[in-house]
Amino acid sequence: MKDAHVNTDAKVENDGVKRLPHERDEAPDAQDAKPRNVMKQAASDIERGLVDTDLHNQPGVEKTRAPGPTPATAQPQPGSKRD
C-alpha cells in the first residue's frame, strides 16, 4: 500500500467554513515566523532579573532563576506596542 503524501507547506485555502481551534493551530499558515515584541520584552526582563508579577502567588521564574544582586527596573523597548 502506498503512503499518502501531504503537502505541509501549502497554505490553507479559505473555503468559507470556519476551522476548529486545532485545525487553525496545526495549519502551516498559522505558524508565525518572527517573534512577537511582547515575548522579546519578556525575555529581556527575565535576563535582567525582573520577576513576573502576574502569577498571583504561583511559583514561576523565580524558582528557575537565582535572584540578581540588585533590584532591576523595567526598560520598555522604544516604539513597542503589544501585539
Gaussian input, Z-matrix of N, CA and C with variables (Angstrom, degrees):
# hf/3-21g

backbone

0 1
 N
 C     1     B1
 C     2     B2     1     A1
 N     3     B3     2     A2     1     D1
 C     4     B4     3     A3     2     D2
 C     5     B5     4     A4     3     D3
 N     6     B6     5     A5     4     D4
 C     7     B7     6     A6     5     D5
 C     8     B8     7     A7     6     D6
 N     9     B9     8     A8     7     D7
 C    10    B10     9     A9     8     D8
 C    11    B11    10    A10     9     D9
 N    12    B12    11    A11    10    D10
 C    13    B13    12    A12    11    D11
 C    14    B14    13    A13    12    D12
 N    15    B15    14    A14    13    D13
 C    16    B16    15    A15    14    D14
 C    17    B17    16    A16    15    D15
 N    18    B18    17    A17    16    D16
 C    19    B19    18    A18    17    D17
 C    20    B20    19    A19    18    D18
 N    21    B21    20    A20    19    D19
 C    22    B22    21    A21    20    D20
 C    23    B23    22    A22    21    D21
 N    24    B24    23    A23    22    D22
 C    25    B25    24    A24    23    D23
 C    26    B26    25    A25    24    D24
 N    27    B27    26    A26    25    D25
 C    28    B28    27    A27    26    D26
 C    29    B29    28    A28    27    D27
 N    30    B30    29    A29    28    D28
 C    31    B31    30    A30    29    D29
 C    32    B32    31    A31    30    D30
 N    33    B33    32    A32    31    D31
 C    34    B34    33    A33    32    D32
 C    35    B35    34    A34    33    D33
 N    36    B36    35    A35    34    D34
 C    37    B37    36    A36    35    D35
 C    38    B38    37    A37    36    D36
 N    39    B39    38    A38    37    D37
 C    40    B40    39    A39    38    D38
 C    41    B41    40    A40    39    D39
 N    42    B42    41    A41    40    D40
 C    43    B43    42    A42    41    D41
 C    44    B44    43    A43    42    D42
 N    45    B45    44    A44    43    D43
 C    46    B46    45    A45    44    D44
 C    47    B47    46    A46    45    D45
 N    48    B48    47    A47    46    D46
 C    49    B49    48    A48    47    D47
 C    50    B50    49    A49    48    D48
 N    51    B51    50    A50    49    D49
 C    52    B52    51    A51    50    D50
 C    53    B53    52    A52    51    D51
 N    54    B54    53    A53    52    D52
 C    55    B55    54    A54    53    D53
 C    56    B56    55    A55    54    D54
 N    57    B57    56    A56    55    D55
 C    58    B58    57    A57    56    D56
 C    59    B59    58    A58    57    D57
 N    60    B60    59    A59    58    D58
 C    61    B61    60    A60    59    D59
 C    62    B62    61    A61    60    D60
 N    63    B63    62    A62    61    D61
 C    64    B64    63    A63    62    D62
 C    65    B65    64    A64    63    D63
 N    66    B66    65    A65    64    D64
 C    67    B67    66    A66    65    D65
 C    68    B68    67    A67    66    D66
 N    69    B69    68    A68    67    D67
 C    70    B70    69    A69    68    D68
 C    71    B71    70    A70    69    D69
 N    72    B72    71    A71    70    D70
 C    73    B73    72    A72    71    D71
 C    74    B74    73    A73    72    D72
 N    75    B75    74    A74    73    D73
 C    76    B76    75    A75    74    D74
 C    77    B77    76    A76    75    D75
 N    78    B78    77    A77    76    D76
 C    79    B79    78    A78    77    D77
 C    80    B80    79    A79    78    D78
 N    81    B81    80    A80    79    D79
 C    82    B82    81    A81    80    D80
 C    83    B83    82    A82    81    D81
 N    84    B84    83    A83    82    D82
 C    85    B85    84    A84    83    D83
 C    86    B86    85    A85    84    D84
 N    87    B87    86    A86    85    D85
 C    88    B88    87    A87    86    D86
 C    89    B89    88    A88    87    D87
 N    90    B90    89    A89    88    D88
 C    91    B91    90    A90    89    D89
 C    92    B92    91    A91    90    D90
 N    93    B93    92    A92    91    D91
 C    94    B94    93    A93    92    D92
 C    95    B95    94    A94    93    D93
 N    96    B96    95    A95    94    D94
 C    97    B97    96    A96    95    D95
 C    98    B98    97    A97    96    D96
 N    99    B99    98    A98    97    D97
 C   100   B100    99    A99    98    D98
 C   101   B101   100   A100    99    D99
 N   102   B102   101   A101   100   D100
 C   103   B103   102   A102   101   D101
 C   104   B104   103   A103   102   D102
 N   105   B105   104   A104   103   D103
 C   106   B106   105   A105   104   D104
 C   107   B107   106   A106   105   D105
 N   108   B108   107   A107   106   D106
 C   109   B109   108   A108   107   D107
 C   110   B110   109   A109   108   D108
 N   111   B111   110   A110   109   D109
 C   112   B112   111   A111   110   D110
 C   113   B113   112   A112   111   D111
 N   114   B114   113   A113   112   D112
 C   115   B115   114   A114   113   D113
 C   116   B116   115   A115   114   D114
 N   117   B117   116   A116   115   D115
 C   118   B118   117   A117   116   D116
 C   119   B119   118   A118   117   D117
 N   120   B120   119   A119   118   D118
 C   121   B121   120   A120   119   D119
 C   122   B122   121   A121   120   D120
 N   123   B123   122   A122   121   D121
 C   124   B124   123   A123   122   D122
 C   125   B125   124   A124   123   D123
 N   126   B126   125   A125   124   D124
 C   127   B127   126   A126   125   D125
 C   128   B128   127   A127   126   D126
 N   129   B129   128   A128   127   D127
 C   130   B130   129   A129   128   D128
 C   131   B131   130   A130   129   D129
 N   132   B132   131   A131   130   D130
 C   133   B133   132   A132   131   D131
 C   134   B134   133   A133   132   D132
 N   135   B135   134   A134   133   D133
 C   136   B136   135   A135   134   D134
 C   137   B137   136   A136   135   D135
 N   138   B138   137   A137   136   D136
 C   139   B139   138   A138   137   D137
 C   140   B140   139   A139   138   D138
 N   141   B141   140   A140   139   D139
 C   142   B142   141   A141   140   D140
 C   143   B143   142   A142   141   D141
 N   144   B144   143   A143   142   D142
 C   145   B145   144   A144   143   D143
 C   146   B146   145   A145   144   D144
 N   147   B147   146   A146   145   D145
 C   148   B148   147   A147   146   D146
 C   149   B149   148   A148   147   D147
 N   150   B150   149   A149   148   D148
 C   151   B151   150   A150   149   D149
 C   152   B152   151   A151   150   D150
 N   153   B153   152   A152   151   D151
 C   154   B154   153   A153   152   D152
 C   155   B155   154   A154   153   D153
 N   156   B156   155   A155   154   D154
 C   157   B157   156   A156   155   D155
 C   158   B158   157   A157   156   D156
 N   159   B159   158   A158   157   D157
 C   160   B160   159   A159   158   D158
 C   161   B161   160   A160   159   D159
 N   162   B162   161   A161   160   D160
 C   163   B163   162   A162   161   D161
 C   164   B164   163   A163   162   D162
 N   165   B165   164   A164   163   D163
 C   166   B166   165   A165   164   D164
 C   167   B167   166   A166   165   D165
 N   168   B168   167   A167   166   D166
 C   169   B169   168   A168   167   D167
 C   170   B170   169   A169   168   D168
 N   171   B171   170   A170   169   D169
 C   172   B172   171   A171   170   D170
 C   173   B173   172   A172   171   D171
 N   174   B174   173   A173   172   D172
 C   175   B175   174   A174   173   D173
 C   176   B176   175   A175   174   D174
 N   177   B177   176   A176   175   D175
 C   178   B178   177   A177   176   D176
 C   179   B179   178   A178   177   D177
 N   180   B180   179   A179   178   D178
 C   181   B181   180   A180   179   D179
 C   182   B182   181   A181   180   D180
 N   183   B183   182   A182   181   D181
 C   184   B184   183   A183   182   D182
 C   185   B185   184   A184   183   D183
 N   186   B186   185   A185   184   D184
 C   187   B187   186   A186   185   D185
 C   188   B188   187   A187   186   D186
 N   189   B189   188   A188   187   D187
 C   190   B190   189   A189   188   D188
 C   191   B191   190   A190   189   D189
 N   192   B192   191   A191   190   D190
 C   193   B193   192   A192   191   D191
 C   194   B194   193   A193   192   D192
 N   195   B195   194   A194   193   D193
 C   196   B196   195   A195   194   D194
 C   197   B197   196   A196   195   D195
 N   198   B198   197   A197   196   D196
 C   199   B199   198   A198   197   D197
 C   200   B200   199   A199   198   D198
 N   201   B201   200   A200   199   D199
 C   202   B202   201   A201   200   D200
 C   203   B203   202   A202   201   D201
 N   204   B204   203   A203   202   D202
 C   205   B205   204   A204   203   D203
 C   206   B206   205   A205   204   D204
 N   207   B207   206   A206   205   D205
 C   208   B208   207   A207   206   D206
 C   209   B209   208   A208   207   D207
 N   210   B210   209   A209   208   D208
 C   211   B211   210   A210   209   D209
 C   212   B212   211   A211   210   D210
 N   213   B213   212   A212   211   D211
 C   214   B214   213   A213   212   D212
 C   215   B215   214   A214   213   D213
 N   216   B216   215   A215   214   D214
 C   217   B217   216   A216   215   D215
 C   218   B218   217   A217   216   D216
 N   219   B219   218   A218   217   D217
 C   220   B220   219   A219   218   D218
 C   221   B221   220   A220   219   D219
 N   222   B222   221   A221   220   D220
 C   223   B223   222   A222   221   D221
 C   224   B224   223   A223   222   D222
 N   225   B225   224   A224   223   D223
 C   226   B226   225   A225   224   D224
 C   227   B227   226   A226   225   D225
 N   228   B228   227   A227   226   D226
 C   229   B229   228   A228   227   D227
 C   230   B230   229   A229   228   D228
 N   231   B231   230   A230   229   D229
 C   232   B232   231   A231   230   D230
 C   233   B233   232   A232   231   D231
 N   234   B234   233   A233   232   D232
 C   235   B235   234   A234   233   D233
 C   236   B236   235   A235   234   D234
 N   237   B237   236   A236   235   D235
 C   238   B238   237   A237   236   D236
 C   239   B239   238   A238   237   D237
 N   240   B240   239   A239   238   D238
 C   241   B241   240   A240   239   D239
 C   242   B242   241   A241   240   D240
 N   243   B243   242   A242   241   D241
 C   244   B244   243   A243   242   D242
 C   245   B245   244   A244   243   D243
 N   246   B246   245   A245   244   D244
 C   247   B247   246   A246   245   D245
 C   248   B248   247   A247   246   D246

   B1=1.4456
   B2=1.5255
   B3=1.3121
   B4=1.4571
   B5=1.5278
   B6=1.3354
   B7=1.4617
   B8=1.5270
   B9=1.3109
   B10=1.4616
   B11=1.5203
   B12=1.3252
   B13=1.4619
   B14=1.5225
   B15=1.3279
   B16=1.4572
   B17=1.5158
   B18=1.3212
   B19=1.4566
   B20=1.5264
   B21=1.3280
   B22=1.4689
   B23=1.5214
   B24=1.3190
   B25=1.4605
   B26=1.5264
   B27=1.3169
   B28=1.4653
   B29=1.5259
   B30=1.3180
   B31=1.4596
   B32=1.5262
   B33=1.3265
   B34=1.4544
   B35=1.5226
   B36=1.3149
   B37=1.4624
   B38=1.5228
   B39=1.3140
   B40=1.4545
   B41=1.5191
   B42=1.3373
   B43=1.4574
   B44=1.5319
   B45=1.3361
   B46=1.4515
   B47=1.5142
   B48=1.3179
   B49=1.4664
   B50=1.5172
   B51=1.3125
   B52=1.4545
   B53=1.5245
   B54=1.3160
   B55=1.4570
   B56=1.5243
   B57=1.3211
   B58=1.4554
   B59=1.5223
   B60=1.3393
   B61=1.4699
   B62=1.5236
   B63=1.3259
   B64=1.4670
   B65=1.5259
   B66=1.3233
   B67=1.4600
   B68=1.5296
   B69=1.3348
   B70=1.4651
   B71=1.5217
   B72=1.3404
   B73=1.4639
   B74=1.5208
   B75=1.3220
   B76=1.4557
   B77=1.5237
   B78=1.3190
   B79=1.4604
   B80=1.5279
   B81=1.3389
   B82=1.4674
   B83=1.5260
   B84=1.3213
   B85=1.4597
   B86=1.5296
   B87=1.3292
   B88=1.4627
   B89=1.5201
   B90=1.3015
   B91=1.4577
   B92=1.5160
   B93=1.3294
   B94=1.4590
   B95=1.5215
   B96=1.3124
   B97=1.4622
   B98=1.5252
   B99=1.3140
   B100=1.4647
   B101=1.5268
   B102=1.3286
   B103=1.4656
   B104=1.5258
   B105=1.3099
   B106=1.4601
   B107=1.5185
   B108=1.3378
   B109=1.4615
   B110=1.5221
   B111=1.3302
   B112=1.4578
   B113=1.5275
   B114=1.3277
   B115=1.4609
   B116=1.5238
   B117=1.3370
   B118=1.4673
   B119=1.5235
   B120=1.3346
   B121=1.4634
   B122=1.5259
   B123=1.3231
   B124=1.4655
   B125=1.5227
   B126=1.3237
   B127=1.4661
   B128=1.5189
   B129=1.3190
   B130=1.4613
   B131=1.5309
   B132=1.3271
   B133=1.4665
   B134=1.5253
   B135=1.3265
   B136=1.4659
   B137=1.5184
   B138=1.3362
   B139=1.4661
   B140=1.5238
   B141=1.3320
   B142=1.4613
   B143=1.5183
   B144=1.3316
   B145=1.4528
   B146=1.5104
   B147=1.3275
   B148=1.4624
   B149=1.5247
   B150=1.3208
   B151=1.4593
   B152=1.5236
   B153=1.3290
   B154=1.4577
   B155=1.5232
   B156=1.3179
   B157=1.4675
   B158=1.5222
   B159=1.3161
   B160=1.4624
   B161=1.5258
   B162=1.3130
   B163=1.4598
   B164=1.5250
   B165=1.3158
   B166=1.4613
   B167=1.5249
   B168=1.3441
   B169=1.4655
   B170=1.5275
   B171=1.3068
   B172=1.4574
   B173=1.5187
   B174=1.3423
   B175=1.4689
   B176=1.5219
   B177=1.2992
   B178=1.4607
   B179=1.5061
   B180=1.3340
   B181=1.4587
   B182=1.5099
   B183=1.3368
   B184=1.4595
   B185=1.5262
   B186=1.3281
   B187=1.4632
   B188=1.5251
   B189=1.3024
   B190=1.4573
   B191=1.5159
   B192=1.2960
   B193=1.4584
   B194=1.5235
   B195=1.3182
   B196=1.4607
   B197=1.5247
   B198=1.3276
   B199=1.4644
   B200=1.5201
   B201=1.3092
   B202=1.4601
   B203=1.5208
   B204=1.3211
   B205=1.4558
   B206=1.5284
   B207=1.3311
   B208=1.4627
   B209=1.5189
   B210=1.3316
   B211=1.4626
   B212=1.5301
   B213=1.3093
   B214=1.4627
   B215=1.5253
   B216=1.3091
   B217=1.4565
   B218=1.5184
   B219=1.3041
   B220=1.4600
   B221=1.5187
   B222=1.3257
   B223=1.4601
   B224=1.5244
   B225=1.3453
   B226=1.4587
   B227=1.5265
   B228=1.3130
   B229=1.4507
   B230=1.5232
   B231=1.3324
   B232=1.4660
   B233=1.5283
   B234=1.3057
   B235=1.4565
   B236=1.5117
   B237=1.3313
   B238=1.4583
   B239=1.5197
   B240=1.3071
   B241=1.4484
   B242=1.5183
   B243=1.2999
   B244=1.4585
   B245=1.5212
   B246=1.3313
   B247=1.4640
   B248=1.5027
   A1=108.63
   A2=116.99
   A3=122.59
   A4=110.34
   A5=115.86
   A6=120.67
   A7=110.02
   A8=115.85
   A9=120.94
   A10=109.23
   A11=116.32
   A12=121.36
   A13=108.43
   A14=115.95
   A15=121.23
   A16=108.07
   A17=116.35
   A18=121.21
   A19=108.26
   A20=116.32
   A21=120.19
   A22=112.66
   A23=118.10
   A24=121.11
   A25=112.98
   A26=117.30
   A27=120.85
   A28=110.73
   A29=116.01
   A30=121.31
   A31=109.00
   A32=115.77
   A33=120.39
   A34=107.94
   A35=115.83
   A36=119.87
   A37=110.43
   A38=115.79
   A39=120.68
   A40=107.69
   A41=115.52
   A42=119.46
   A43=112.09
   A44=116.86
   A45=120.42
   A46=114.62
   A47=118.02
   A48=119.82
   A49=109.13
   A50=115.34
   A51=119.42
   A52=108.75
   A53=114.84
   A54=119.63
   A55=109.85
   A56=115.48
   A57=121.30
   A58=108.95
   A59=117.72
   A60=119.51
   A61=113.68
   A62=117.71
   A63=118.30
   A64=111.50
   A65=117.51
   A66=119.95
   A67=110.59
   A68=117.06
   A69=120.06
   A70=110.45
   A71=117.18
   A72=121.12
   A73=112.38
   A74=117.03
   A75=120.98
   A76=113.43
   A77=117.87
   A78=120.91
   A79=110.04
   A80=117.60
   A81=120.32
   A82=113.19
   A83=118.06
   A84=119.71
   A85=112.43
   A86=117.98
   A87=120.97
   A88=112.20
   A89=117.78
   A90=120.87
   A91=109.74
   A92=115.85
   A93=121.72
   A94=108.42
   A95=116.87
   A96=120.99
   A97=112.94
   A98=118.52
   A99=119.80
   A100=110.35
   A101=117.28
   A102=119.77
   A103=111.59
   A104=116.01
   A105=120.43
   A106=109.84
   A107=116.32
   A108=121.74
   A109=112.05
   A110=117.06
   A111=120.38
   A112=110.04
   A113=117.15
   A114=120.70
   A115=110.80
   A116=116.87
   A117=119.98
   A118=110.09
   A119=115.92
   A120=120.48
   A121=110.51
   A122=118.04
   A123=121.33
   A124=110.88
   A125=117.39
   A126=120.76
   A127=110.62
   A128=116.58
   A129=121.02
   A130=110.86
   A131=116.86
   A132=120.77
   A133=111.51
   A134=117.39
   A135=120.91
   A136=110.68
   A137=117.53
   A138=120.52
   A139=111.13
   A140=116.92
   A141=121.18
   A142=112.58
   A143=117.35
   A144=120.35
   A145=115.58
   A146=118.04
   A147=119.63
   A148=109.48
   A149=116.33
   A150=120.90
   A151=109.19
   A152=115.89
   A153=121.33
   A154=108.61
   A155=117.39
   A156=120.62
   A157=112.45
   A158=118.59
   A159=121.51
   A160=112.77
   A161=118.21
   A162=120.46
   A163=113.13
   A164=118.15
   A165=122.04
   A166=111.53
   A167=116.09
   A168=124.11
   A169=113.87
   A170=118.56
   A171=122.31
   A172=108.64
   A173=118.39
   A174=119.51
   A175=110.34
   A176=115.98
   A177=119.81
   A178=111.19
   A179=116.84
   A180=121.73
   A181=113.24
   A182=118.58
   A183=118.33
   A184=111.75
   A185=118.57
   A186=120.71
   A187=111.34
   A188=118.32
   A189=120.71
   A190=112.50
   A191=117.69
   A192=121.38
   A193=109.16
   A194=115.85
   A195=120.25
   A196=109.35
   A197=118.01
   A198=119.21
   A199=111.25
   A200=115.72
   A201=121.55
   A202=111.05
   A203=117.44
   A204=120.60
   A205=113.74
   A206=117.49
   A207=120.09
   A208=109.48
   A209=117.16
   A210=118.86
   A211=110.12
   A212=115.74
   A213=120.99
   A214=109.60
   A215=115.40
   A216=120.86
   A217=108.58
   A218=116.09
   A219=120.96
   A220=110.70
   A221=115.68
   A222=122.14
   A223=107.79
   A224=117.92
   A225=120.43
   A226=111.55
   A227=115.05
   A228=119.75
   A229=108.61
   A230=117.74
   A231=119.51
   A232=111.34
   A233=115.41
   A234=121.18
   A235=114.34
   A236=118.40
   A237=118.97
   A238=109.96
   A239=114.46
   A240=120.38
   A241=107.10
   A242=116.93
   A243=120.18
   A244=109.76
   A245=115.88
   A246=121.07
   A247=110.29
   D1=132.74
   D2=-178.20
   D3=-82.65
   D4=137.04
   D5=178.26
   D6=-72.01
   D7=143.36
   D8=177.42
   D9=-75.50
   D10=141.65
   D11=178.20
   D12=-100.52
   D13=128.61
   D14=178.79
   D15=-118.43
   D16=125.75
   D17=178.46
   D18=-83.75
   D19=105.81
   D20=-177.27
   D21=-85.73
   D22=-5.44
   D23=-179.89
   D24=-95.40
   D25=-15.01
   D26=-176.31
   D27=-71.74
   D28=137.81
   D29=176.69
   D30=-68.82
   D31=149.03
   D32=178.02
   D33=-80.86
   D34=127.96
   D35=-178.26
   D36=-78.46
   D37=146.31
   D38=176.29
   D39=-80.17
   D40=100.68
   D41=-177.83
   D42=-99.84
   D43=13.22
   D44=175.04
   D45=88.96
   D46=-3.36
   D47=177.64
   D48=-109.22
   D49=148.06
   D50=178.73
   D51=-80.61
   D52=138.52
   D53=178.56
   D54=-87.51
   D55=151.25
   D56=175.01
   D57=-72.65
   D58=160.08
   D59=-177.52
   D60=-54.54
   D61=-42.90
   D62=-179.41
   D63=-69.25
   D64=-28.89
   D65=177.08
   D66=-70.39
   D67=-37.38
   D68=176.53
   D69=-66.88
   D70=-42.22
   D71=-177.71
   D72=-66.83
   D73=-36.21
   D74=-174.52
   D75=-89.27
   D76=-6.66
   D77=-178.92
   D78=-70.98
   D79=142.59
   D80=179.85
   D81=-59.52
   D82=-31.02
   D83=-178.58
   D84=-81.26
   D85=-2.88
   D86=-179.99
   D87=-86.39
   D88=-12.55
   D89=-176.61
   D90=-86.96
   D91=114.16
   D92=179.87
   D93=-80.62
   D94=126.75
   D95=-174.91
   D96=-78.27
   D97=-31.81
   D98=-176.30
   D99=-100.89
   D100=145.68
   D101=178.64
   D102=-69.87
   D103=144.39
   D104=179.67
   D105=-75.04
   D106=151.24
   D107=-179.60
   D108=-60.91
   D109=-36.37
   D110=-179.38
   D111=-63.69
   D112=-38.98
   D113=179.95
   D114=-70.35
   D115=-36.68
   D116=176.00
   D117=-62.23
   D118=-43.31
   D119=179.22
   D120=-63.53
   D121=-41.71
   D122=179.62
   D123=-62.86
   D124=-43.49
   D125=178.75
   D126=-63.15
   D127=-41.41
   D128=178.64
   D129=-63.40
   D130=-42.37
   D131=179.58
   D132=-63.33
   D133=-42.96
   D134=-179.77
   D135=-66.12
   D136=-40.66
   D137=178.51
   D138=-61.83
   D139=-32.55
   D140=-178.84
   D141=-85.18
   D142=-2.00
   D143=175.89
   D144=96.14
   D145=6.19
   D146=177.65
   D147=-73.83
   D148=153.68
   D149=-178.79
   D150=-113.59
   D151=148.95
   D152=178.27
   D153=-72.94
   D154=119.21
   D155=-177.71
   D156=-95.44
   D157=-0.16
   D158=-179.10
   D159=-93.81
   D160=13.12
   D161=-175.64
   D162=-81.65
   D163=-13.99
   D164=178.28
   D165=53.28
   D166=59.51
   D167=177.30
   D168=64.25
   D169=25.56
   D170=175.57
   D171=-102.92
   D172=143.00
   D173=178.65
   D174=-65.76
   D175=143.64
   D176=-177.85
   D177=-152.81
   D178=-133.18
   D179=-173.63
   D180=-63.88
   D181=-24.06
   D182=-178.98
   D183=-65.53
   D184=-20.90
   D185=176.41
   D186=-82.35
   D187=-25.74
   D188=-177.48
   D189=-93.87
   D190=-15.76
   D191=-177.95
   D192=-127.47
   D193=131.01
   D194=178.52
   D195=-67.37
   D196=142.14
   D197=179.71
   D198=-63.70
   D199=143.57
   D200=-179.37
   D201=-74.57
   D202=164.45
   D203=-177.59
   D204=-72.22
   D205=-24.72
   D206=-179.02
   D207=-131.07
   D208=151.08
   D209=176.32
   D210=-68.28
   D211=148.31
   D212=-178.22
   D213=-116.19
   D214=157.36
   D215=175.75
   D216=-119.52
   D217=150.99
   D218=-178.02
   D219=-68.23
   D220=140.80
   D221=175.60
   D222=-129.78
   D223=86.86
   D224=-178.54
   D225=-59.26
   D226=147.15
   D227=178.06
   D228=-68.70
   D229=140.31
   D230=-178.75
   D231=-65.66
   D232=135.45
   D233=176.09
   D234=71.83
   D235=13.21
   D236=-178.47
   D237=-90.12
   D238=150.92
   D239=174.96
   D240=-140.94
   D241=162.79
   D242=-177.72
   D243=-68.03
   D244=138.42
   D245=179.30
   D246=-77.94

